[in-house]
């Protein structure tokens, strides 16, 4: 069994009974602290239980015990990604919109969307002037767009007193490139700034863990690490190439096949997504992840009649807004307009560009209820114009001199 397959098997076993397995694994690690496999199993159990930092702790130790095992480095990168995603998920309140803008700006800068990142950094700084590190990011944008003189002016605006590092340790450690210390400091507090640095530091540590795979012989984990980085950078065809290579190295690993299918979907190759999923669905016909990806691929191909039964099963098991919306679209594509209305009307509040209002209006018109379609069409036009104005404002964004 490959290291990758072993990790998947452990996760599968743990998911059956989280509590007892964790307790037993903790005892096993305490009894044999040098046993790498016990630590990996415990880390996987912690991840399933939502305890990302506990998983990180076990995998950090495992990398010192077995630094040449690729599965450990891959697992550590995934554990750090879990910590990052958990931190990102905490920014939900309207009052934290500037923090979400700052995080979005960081992602845009990482992926080379410099003008959009610049606009968000400026907006975030207006609301969060204490986040002076945004000036460093703006300076990077200036340098990358040929404005080194502006970059120097922007960096001159960074003022962090030595006494500030006592209360803002996570920030200071991050600026110094000491990402582990930054994350450890951020985990000790729960305010918005601490959660921001959790996400930033965990991201850097995940990238560093995946980078370690490049020092080892080729393996499914090495390819998976490359694919994870490629997807984060929106290089979806590169992710497909890496995962195809990973599957060749470990052709009987279902998790790899699922990741490859997901990469095809992100690359908008929906037919190949379905082809890749088919053997997995034969073996795991009730797996929600597989069913969801299959159904959404069918919707993208306008084959809603084939997606209806899959989505009905998913909604019955877990009636999430996303599942209901997909089911409504499938009903509409298959011509079941009454069912489409029932599924889609409850999702109208989430419509940002008017497309969903139009779809519900068309369903009402197909049912002969033009009186109900009319106000929906009016609202769809309002949303469409607002969306076009937002997009137009983005197109007119420019990188301006320091102010």
Secondary structure, DSSP 8 states (H G I E B T S, - for coil): --HHHHHHHHHHHHHH-HHHHHHHHHHHHHH-TT-HHHHHHHHHHHHHTT-HHHHHHHHHHHHHH-TT-HHHHHHHHHHHHHHHHHHHTT--SGGGHHHHHHHHHHHHHHTT-HHHHHHHHHHHHHH-TT-THHHHHHHHHHHHTT-HHHHHHHHTT----GGGGGT-HHHHHHHTT-HHHHHHHHTT--SHHHHHHHHHHHHHHHHHHHHHGGGS---HHHHHHHHHHHHHTT-HHHHHHHHHHHHHHSTT-HHHHHHHHHHHHHTT-HHHHHHHHHHHHHH-TT-HHHHHHHHHHHHHTT-HHHHHHHHHHHHHH---HHHHHHHHHHHHHTT-HHHHHHHHGGGGGG-SSSHHHHHHHHHHHHTT-HHHHHHHHHHHHHHHHHHHHHHHHHHT-------
